[in-house]
Amino acid sequence: MKKIRDFLKQFFYRNGKLSAGKFWATVFSVLFVLTYIMRLCGVSHIDNALIGLMLGSLATVIGFYTVDKRNNNNV
């Protein structure tokens, strides 16, 4: 159980603290992958605009996370 917890921590923590950027990037990534899989399986009410909006949101969050990481010198 400890190995699983340590594995999952890397998606949410940076330098031992909860990182909002990593948290939201992980949440948006999971939602995007689930939505894309549903689209591929033929769910008709998920259109391409929703996929594009989710991908744009994910790119924005990752961009903010990268800029924040670079400006604060947090490795």
Secondary structure, DSSP 4 states (H G I P E B T S, - for coil): -HHHHHHHHTTTEETTEE-HHHHHHHHHHHHHHHHHHHHHTT-TT--HHHHHHHHHHHHHHHHHHHHHHHHTT--
